Amino acid sequence: MNEARSLSVTTVALLTVVAVFGFANVPDNLAALGLSAIPSWIVVGLIYFLPLSLILAEFSSALPGKRGGIYSYMELGLGPTWAFVGTWSYFVANLVYLQMVCSRLVINLSLAITGRDVFESVTWAVPLLGVASCLALTYLGSRGVRVFSRFVGVAGRVVLVAVFGLIAIAIGAVVFGLHDSATTYAAGALAPSLDLAYFSTFAWLLFAVSGAEAAGPYVNDTKNPQRDFPRAVVIAALLVGLLYVLGSVAVSFLLPVESINKATAVFDAWRALAGILGLPAEAFARVFMTLMVFVSIVGYVIWMESPIRAMFADVPAGTFPEFLTRRDEHGTHHQALKTQAAVVSLLILVPLLSIVAGLSGSDRFISLLIDLSSLAVVVPYLFISIAYVRARRAGMLAPFQMARSTPVAVTIGVVTLAVSAFGYLGAGLYALQAETIDWLYVATVYLGPGILIALGLWLRHLSLARAGATE
């Protein structure tokens, strides 16, 4: 490898942090878990994000010539059929994530333009406008990805700098006595209660640190993979954990944790920060929400297209119908983009049933979307963990190894598997304990991803049959 092109430890770590950290996850988890979210970030980082990143890095090291990404990893441990199921579940998780971001984008746009959530009393309008945003982002993704990709790195760094500023000012103001904390701290409040409510939103923490696969492809681009890559992953895990911990402290200083509204919390935090700085609160918050909406649009345009490129371009021929894998000279899968837009639009409209049945308010609507996204995102990590355990037991050897001892490596793989399963079972569980159970809510959360995975298996069966191939 040309050393001039080798990535440094710092570069790999920062690339991972940018891919994983999301500021909106901070108030979401504070609202769900209270101050116990702060130590929870540390635990999840150590027992989930760090080992999962190292597992994916080991797979990448074992398959340096492969471009199939997680499909290649899972095929090594599970074979082609279950590798397809795991890869399709990753794609499904992306569809559910796009469902959430398209809907949330509408609310954020309302805050940027008017300074308030205009959908609090007309929640039914969010899915309809979410479909419009999905179609618009898909159009931009099919036409202007190459243009938008030039801005995504700069835009991401701008938001990170803004978040760093919010954290530093909020914490500094309280530490130096310039502002009183909006939340009262007590030792008991920091300890996780480990009750049903905590269990039911544990997957939200896992969702917030998802994206570990972003680090894997860089293992062979470091100067000394055996030494430098583990350092980069550890640094990234520490930085992500630190950002979530400090971000949680900063938001709790700015907003009373017990009254955080998940739909408007980011806007409310900027408005509270303006009060500390003595600036016009409404205008200040709207400026930053406008910036974040713009950055979100840039990022989502790229995200509409890039998973499709990886999904349909890299799995074996005949796995999917030919019209989905067809691409133009720039590698854009136009038919797949349109199909994705149709599925995401349907997913966005599904919560309308719950809204008609009585789900009201943007905060409750966002909770449903987070439940859906959190549950869907842990499914592919279940398959990756199983594939790793099987691959190590079968004697997989890679230049980079998370642990030289196979029993130790297998144990770590089993832990990530158990944590993923724990998060999956917990998502939506609280709804089952309600005095009046919202069965439509429960069915949407638990059955939605399963139905989409079954659809993928059906598509694969039809495609293989048409190609005359065997399972």
N, C-alpha and C positions, 0 to 999 in steps of 0.2 A: 504493500500500500504506500502511496505517496504521502510522506509525513506531512507535507504542506497542507494536505487535504484532511488530515486526521482531526477529529473533533476533540476539544479539550474536555476535561472533567466538568468545568464550569458550564460550557456550552450545552452539553448533554443534560446536565441538571436543570438548567433554565428552560430548555425545550420541553422537558417533562413537566415542570411547574406550570408553564403557560398552558399546556394541554389539559392539566388536571384541575387547577384552582379556579373556582367560580365564586365570586363574592356573594351572589344571591343565595348560595347554600348556607351562608353564615346566619342570616336572620331566620331562614326556614327552620334550621335545626334549633336555634335558640327558642323560637316560638313553640316548637314541639317538645323540647327536652329541658328548657330552662337553662340555668347556669351549669347543669350537669353535662351540657354539650361540650364544655371546655375540656375536661379531662377525657371525655369520650373521643375527641379528635385524636388525642395522643394514643389511646389504646388502639383505635382503628388503623392509625398510621403504622403502628408497630406490628400488629398481628395480621394485617390484611394488605395494605397498599405496598409496604416494603417487600414482603415475601412474594406477592403476586408479580411485582415488577422484576424481581430476580428470577422467578420461574419463566416469565416471558423472555427475559434476556438469555437464559440458558437454552431455550428452544431456538431463538434466533442464532445463537452461536453454533448449535448443532446442525443448522440448515442454512449455511451462509449463501448458498447459491439459489435458494428458493425465493420467489416473490409472492407466494400465496398468502403470506401473513399468517393469521391465526388458523386458516384452513390447513396449511402445511403443518403447523404445530400439532393440531388435534389429529390429523391423519396419522402422524407418527405414533401416537399413543392409542388411538381409537379405531383407525381404519376409515375408509372413505365415507361409509354411510353415516356414522355418528359424527365424523368431522363435518359433513354437510349440515347435520342437525345443529351442531354447535355454532357453525359459521352463520347459518340462517338465523339462529336465535340472536346472534350479534347484530345482524341486519334488522331484525324485528325490534331489538332494543333501540336501535337508531331511529326506526319509524316512530316508536312511542316517545322518544326524546323530542323528535321534530314536532310531534303533536303538542307537547308541552311548550316548546319555545315559540311556536307560531301563535299559540293562544296567549302566552305571557307577553309576547311582543306587542300585542294589541293593547294590553293594559298599560305597559310601559310607555307606549306612544301617547295614550290618553294623559298620563302623568306629565310627559314632556310638553304637551301642547296646552293643556288646561290647568295643570297643577293639582288635579284630583282624579280619583278613579271614578269615571262616569258610569262604569258598569256594575257598581256595587248593587244597584237596585234593578238593573236590567242584565243580569248574568247571562241570559239566553242569547244576547247579542255577541258575546265573546266567541263562541264556536263558529258562528256565521262569519264574523270578521276574520277569525283565525284561518278559515278556509281561503278567504281572499288573500291573506298574507302568505299562505302556503303556495298558492298559485303564482303570486308575484315573485316570490323567492325562487321558485322552480324556473320561471321564465328567465330571470336574471342568471340563474345557475347554468342554463343551457346556452346563454348568449355571451355572458361576460365573466366567466370564472377566471380567465387568464388576466383580465384587468383587475378584478377584485383581489386576486391572490397577491398582487403587488402591495396592497394596503393592509392585509390581514396581520402581518407581523408587526408593523408600526402601530396599528390600531390596538392590538393586544397589549403592547408595551405601554401605550398611553393610558389605558385603563388601569394597568397594574400600578403605574406611577401615581395615578389619582387615588387608588385604593391605599397605597402606602401612605400618601399624604393624609387621608382620612384617619387611618390607624394612628399615625404619629401625633396628629393634632389632638384627637379625642383622648388618647391615653395621657399625653403630655399635659393637657389642660387639667385633668383630674389629679395627676401626680403632683403638679406644682400648685394646686389649690386655686386654679383659675375657674374651675367649673365643678359643680357637684355631680356625682354619678347619678344617673336616672334610675339605676337599679341598686338595691341594697344587697350587699354581699354578706353571706354567712357560710361557715364551713359546711353545714348540713346541706345547703342548697347546691354545693358543688358535687356532692356524692350522688352518682346515678342511683335511682330508686329501684331499678331492675324489676319493675312491675310490668303489667300488661301494656300500659301506655308506652313505656320505654321500649319494650320488645316490638311493639307494632310499628314504631318509627325508626328502628335500628337500621333498616335498609336505606333510610335517607342518608345516613352517614356513609354507607358503602357507595351509594350513588354519587355522593360528593367527591369521593376519591377515585371514581372510575376514570379510566384513561391510562392505566398503567401500560397498556399495549403500545402507547406512544413512544416509550423508551426502548423497547425491544429491538427495533431495526437498527439502532445506532451502536449496538454492542461491537460489531465488527468494524465500525468507523473510528473507534478510539485507538490511540497509539498502542496501548497495552491493555487489551480487553480484560485479562485476568486480574489486573491491578486497578486500572482506571475506571472501568465500568461499575464495579461494585461501589466505588467511592462516589461516582456520579449519582447512582440510585439512592444511596444512603443520604447524600446531601439533598437530593430532590425530596425524599420522604420527610426529612427534617424541615425543609423549607415549607413544604405544603402543610405539614402539621403546625408549624409556627405561624404561618399566615392565617390558618383557620382559628388557632387559639387566640392570637392577638386581634384578629378581626372580630371574634366573638366578644372579647373584652371591650374593644372599642365600641361596638354596636350596643352592648349592654350599658356602657357609660352614657351613650347618646339617647337611648330609648329604654323605657321600662320594659323589661323582658316579658312580664305578665300580660302586656297589652300590645305586643307586636302583631301587626297585620302582615301576613306573608305577601299579599298582593302589592302592598305599598311600602314595605319596610325599607327598601333601598332608597326610595325617594325621601322617606321620613328621616333617614339617617343623614342624608345630605342637608336637609332642611335644618336639622338640629345642629349640624356642624356649622352652618352659616350663622346660627345664633351665637355660637362661641366666638366666631371671628368678627361679629358685629356687622355682618353683611345682610342685604335684603334676602330673607330666607327663601321666599317663594321663587324669586328669579334665579338665585344661586342653585337651588335644587333642580329647577327646570333646565338650566344650562347643562348640568351634569347628566341628567336623565336623557337629554337630547344627544349628548356625546355617547352615552351607553347604548342608546337605540341605534345610532349610526354604526357603532362598533359591532353590535349584535347582528345587524343586517349584513355587514361585511363578512362576519364569521359564519353566519347561517347560510349565506349563498355558497360559500366554499363547502360547508358541511352537507348541503343538499346533494352535492355532486361527488365528493371524494369517496364516501363509503360505497357508492354504487360502482365507481371505477374499480375499487379493490374487490368488491363482491362478485361482479359479473365478468370482470376481465381475467381473474386469476383462478377460478375454480375450473376443473376439467371440462373439456368440451362435451356437450350433451347433457350436462347437469341441469341446465335451464333451457327453456324455449329459446330458439334462435333469435327471436325479435328482441328479447331482453339483452342479449349479449352483443347485438349489433352496435357498432360505434363509428363515428366519423373520423376524419383524418387527424383530428386533435385528441381523439380518445374519449370523446363525450358520448355517453349512451342516452340518446334522446328518448327512445321508446321506454327505456327503464326509468328515466326521470319522470316521464308522464305517468307511468304506472305507479311509481312511488308517490307522486302527488295525489293520485286518485285514492290510494290506500290511506295516506296520511289524512286526507280530507275526510274520509269516512271515520277514521279514528277521532278526529277533532269533533265530529258531529255526534259521536256516541254519547258523550256526557250530557247532550241535550235531553236524553231520556231521563237521566238523574235529575236534571234541572226541572223538567216538567213534573217529575215525581216529588219535587219538594226541595231539592238542593238549591240553596240560594246564597248569594254573596260571593264576591270574588275570592275571598280568603278560603272559603270551603271548596270552591272550584279548584283553586291552586293545590289544595291538599290532595284532592282526587288525582290530579295530574302528576303530582310528585309520587304518590303511591304507585301509580301505573309505571312511571319511568323507573322508580327504584326497583320494583319487582322485576321488570324486564331486563334491567342492566346486569343483575347478578346471575341470570341464567347462563350466558356464555362463559362466565367465570367458573361456574360449576363444571362445565365441560372441560375447560382448560385445566382445572385442578385435577380432574379425573384422568385426563390425558397425560398429565405430567407424572402422576403416581404410577400409571401403567408403563410409561416410557422408561422411567428410572428403574422400575422393577425388571424391565426387559433388558436392561443393560445399556441405556442410552449414554453415550460418551460425547462430551462437548468440550471445546477449548476453555470455555467459561462454565464453571459449575457453581451453583448456589452453595452447595455443600458437597465435599468429596465423599462423605459417608452416605451410602444409599439409604440406610435406615433413617438417618437424620433428615435427608431430603424428602423422603416419603412422608415422614411425620409432619414436616412443614406443609407439604402438599395437602395432607389430610386436614390440617388446621384451616387452610384457606377454603377447602371444600366445605368444612363444617360451618365456617362463618358465613359463606355464601348461602348455604341451605338455611341457616338461622335467619338471615335477612329475608330470604324468599318467603318463608313460612310466616314471618312476622308482619310483612306488609299487608295492611288491610285487616289484620286480626282484631284490632280494637273495635272495628265496625261490627264484628260478630258478637261482641259483648254488650252492645247497646241495648237499652231497654226495648226499643223498637228497631229491629234489624233492617237496614236498607239492603235488601237482597240484590237489587239492581247494582248498587255500588260494589258490593262484594263480588258479584259475577263479573262486572267490568274489570275489576282489579285482578282477580285470579284467573279468569278464563280468557281474557283478551289476548295476552301473549301466547297462551296455549293454542288458541284457534289459529293464530297467524303462523305458528310453527307447524301445525298440522297442514295448513295450506301449502307451506314450503315443501313438505314431504310429498304431498300430492303432485305438485308441480314437477318435482324431481322424478317421481315415478312415471309421469306422462312423458317427460323429456327423454328418459332412458329407454322407455318402450318405443318411442318414435325413432330413436337413434339405433335401436336394435341391440342395446347394451344390457348387461345384467346388473343387478344390485351389487 
